[in-house]
Amino acid sequence: MYGIIGKSPSMQKLYRMIQRVANSSATVLIQGESGTGKELIARAIHDLSPRKEQPLIPVNCGAIPEDLLESELFGHIRGAFTGAAANRIGRFELANNGTLFLDEIGDMSPKLQVKMLRVLQEKIVEPVGAVKTVKVDVRVIAATHKNLEKEVAESRFREDLFYRLNVVPIHVPPLRDRFDDIPLLVEHFLNKFAEIQGKRVFIDQEILELFLAYRWPGNVRELENLIERLTVLSDGQVHRDDIPEKILIGSPEMLSGESASVVVPEIGNIIANLGEGVDFNHEVDSFENQLILSALDSTGWNKNKAAQLLNLNRTTLVEKIKKKGLERMEG
């Protein structure tokens, strides 16, 4: 769907959500880790909506300095500040009758959050330096890799703005929670870069199993970048020596007797980010998912053997697989 690749249960749920929300004008808040494809989802919602013939205007709130972001969003009049040599239309006006995609809105300053709240409430924008307001009809889709509820609790994000944005929340699952989609994504990116680079490379089952054992902290973007690199550097067949060491560490054959090696790199990432705070329950759940998936992959999805490897009762393992939606998709 519109460049979004996946057939896992979590992605099927996401597709249904996109289709349901597209026909409305409700504000959408897309939350997910960096590299999960939040902008693709915003584009899919726009392209399926009644506004599809109108513009979709993206703004990365985290990439534009605060003193410039206000002008980018709302525009300015000539002489409003040093360097404002002419009137400028902001992104809200450019997106009139269409969709404005505000990426990384969690990085927006408190000052701009106040102005953003007014736009969402009153459907008007006030260019910098202007005394008159401009009425706009814009659907807002916002996205962030941050946990905005936590940001609100710690007074870094306005609660009233959060609820204005969070009319329809969409959570994008990280790649480590949808391993069934990795073969599809690998095939998609191989085809994409074969066309771009004018050469095709091949990845065999051994290499694919390495990909299935890795946790992909950079998500789909990390996988895409790796496939591009392999396409550029490979002689046609991808070999084990072509694969980065951090991916080799998580290979299935290392699980037996050394299961901690599968997750040590990810634990290191979590510890490194403790200063920013982590979602404990989410990280524990993801850790458990990876252990189960690694055991299943290393035993060819033989649940009896996987349960023995994990020192779990088979019934307990089966219940966890069903609850987490980890059943392998065939085809």
N, C-alpha and C positions, 0 to 999 in steps of 0.2 A: 504493500500500500504506500504509494507516493514516496518510494525510496526507503521505507521502513521495512527491514528484513526480520522475519522471525515467525515461528509457528508454535512456540511453546505456550503453555496455558497462560502465563502472565502476559504474553504479547497478544494472544487472542482476546484477553480481557481488555487490554489497552486499545485494540482496534475497535472493539464494541463501544468503548467510552468515546473515542474520537468521533465515531459516526453519530452517536447520540447527541453530543454537544455541538456538533458542527452547525446544525440548522438553527440554533439559537444565537442570540447576541450576548449571552452571558459572559462575564469576565472569567478567564481560566487562569489558574495558577499551576504551572508545571514544575514539579520538584523532582530532582534526581541528581546523581553524581555527575561530575564533569565527564564528558565523552559519551554520554548515553543517548544523545540524539534529540535533545529537547527542541532544537530549532526545526528539525524535520517534522516533529509532531505539531508544532505551531503551524507550519506550512500546510500540513495535511488538513488540519482543522479549517484553515482559511480556504483551501482549494475545494473543500467539500461544502462550503457555506454559501449562502445567497450573495455574499460579498466577493465571490471569487473573481469577478470581472474588475474589481477595484483593487487598488494597490495593497500589498503587504509590505509594511515598512519596518525593518528591524533596527533596533538600537541596543548596543551592548553597554549597559549602564556602568559596568566595571572597567571598561576600556577608555572611557572619556573622562577627563578631569572634571571635578565638580563645577568649577567656574565656567566651563564650556558646555557641560551637559544641560544646564538650564536653558541656554540659548538654543542648543540642538533640539530639545524637546518642544519648547514653546515659542521659539523665534525671538527676534529682537527688532527694534526700530533703529533707524539711523541715529547715531550719537548717544545711544544708551550707555555705552562704555567705550573706553579707549580701544580704537581699532574697529568699531562698528561704523564702517563708512557707508553702509547702505542697509535698507530694510532687509530682513531675512525671514523667510517662512520656516517655522519649526516642523518637526516630524509629525506632530499631532495634526497639523493642517494638511501636510502632505498625505497623511493616511485618511483624510476625511472620506467617509462612506466606505472605508475599507478596514484594515486591521493593523494595529500597531503591536509589534512584538518587542517587549521589554525584557531583554535577556539580562541575567544577573541583577535582578532588581534588589536583591538583598544587599547589594553594595551601595545603594542610593543613600545619600546623606539625609539627616533629619530635616534639614531645610527644604530639600526637594520633595521629601515625603509629604510635607504639608501641602505643597502646591499640587502634587499628584493627587492627593485625596480630594482636593477641590475640583479638579478636572473630572474625576470619576463621579463625584456627587452631582455636579452642576452641568457637566457637558460643555464647559467653556474653558478657553485658554486665554491667558494674559501674557502677550509677548513682553520680554524684558524692556523696560522703559516706556511701555505703552500705558495709556489711560483708558483705552477701550479694550473690551474683551471680544473674543471671536468664538462663535458657537461651532461646535464640531460634533459629528456623528462618527465615532470611532469605536470599534470593538478592540478591547485590550486583552492581549494574551501575555502573561508575565511568566518568567522562568527564573529559577535559582538553584544552585547546588547546595545552598545553606538550608538548615532547618529553621524556617521562619518562626515557628511556634517557640522555639528556644530563643531566637533573636528577640521576640516580643517579651518573653519572660525576663530577659536580661536587659530590657530597655534599650535595645539597639535598633528596634524596628517598631513603628507605630502600630498599636493594636487595631485601631480603627481602619487603618489602611490595609492591614493584613486581612481583615474580614471583608473589605471591599474587593480585594483581589481574589480571595479564596472562595468565590461563589461556587466554582466547579474545580475541585482539586484533582490533579492527575499526577500519579506517582509513576516515574519511569524506572523499571527494575534495572539494577546493574547487571552487567554481562555474567558475573559469577553466579547469579540467581537464575540464569536461563541458558545453561550449557547446551541444551538441545539445539539452540539456534546457531552454535558456532560453525558446524559444517555448512549451513546455508550461507552464513556471512562470509566464510572463507571462499566458497564458490563464487559468490557475488563479487567480492573484491578481486579475485583472480581474473574474472571476466572484465571487470572495469579497467584494471591496469594492463591487461593484455591489449585492450583497444588503445589505451593512451600510449603505452610504451612500444607497441608494435611487436611484442614478443609474449609468448605464453610459457608459464612455468607450471610444474606439476608438484603437488603435495601428496605424498602417500599416507597410508593409514598410520604408520609409526609417527610421522610428524603431526598428524591430526590428533593423535592421542596425547602428545605433548601439550597441544593447545587446550585439550579438554581438561588437563590436570592443572593448568595455570589459572590464577584467580583474576587476571586482567584488571589491575587497579585503575588503569586508564580507560577501561571499558571498550566500547566499539571503536572509538577513535584510535586507541592503542593497537587494536587488531588491524584496523585499516592501514595505519602507518607501517606496521610490520610487513603486511602483504605487499605494499608498495615497495618497501626496501628489498624484499626477497625477489620481487619481479625485476628490479633494476640490477641487482648484484648476482642473481643466480645464473647458472649455465643452462638452465632449462628444467632441471630436476632439483628440488630443494633437498638438501642433505642435513643431517643432524648437526654438522659443523657450522651450518649457516644460521642456526637458531641461537638467540641470545642466551647466555648462561642462566639468567634469572628464570627463563622458561624451562630450561633443562632440569633445574633443581626440583621442579614440581612434577617430574615424569611419573607415570603410574607405577613403574617397577620399583620406585623408591618408597612406595607406601608401606609395603610389608616390613614390619619391624622398625621402620623409621618414619612413621606417619607424621611426626611433628615437622619433618623437612618440607612437607607439602605446604604448610601454612606459616612457617617461620617468616618468609618475606612479607606476608600480609600483616602479621602481628607487628613486625618492625615498622611498617607504615602507620599502623594504628598508634603505636607508642610515640612515633615521631610527631603525630598530630594531636597528642593529648593536650598540648597547650591551647588548642582551639576548641577542645571538648569533643567528645564522641558520643554517639547514640549507643549505649551499652547493649541494650536488648537487640538492636539491629545487628551489631557486630557479632554478638554471640550466635544469633540465628544464622548469619552468613557463614560463620566459622563451622557451625554444625552442618549446614548445607554442603560445604566443600568437602568435609570429611566423608559424608554419606556418598556424594557423587564420585569422589576419588575411589572409594571402596568399590562402588558399583562398576565404575569404568575399568578398574584393575581386575575385576572378576568376570568381565563380560556381562554385567548386569545379572549375575547369579546371586539372588538375594540370600540364599542359604550361606554361601561362601562369604558374601559381604557382611552378613550379620556376625559370622564367626570372626572375621577380620576386625570388626569394630567391638567385639565382645558384647554384642546385644542379642536379645531374644529376637528371633525372626519376626514374630508378630509385632513387636515394638518397632522394628525397622520398617516393616510394611506400612504401619500406621503413620510413621513419620513421613515416608515417601508420599503417601496420599495427601496428608495434611499440608505438606509444603508444595504439592503440585510438581514433584520431581520425576514423575513417570516419563520414561524416554518416549519421544514421539517417533513413530515409524514412518518410513517413506522418504 
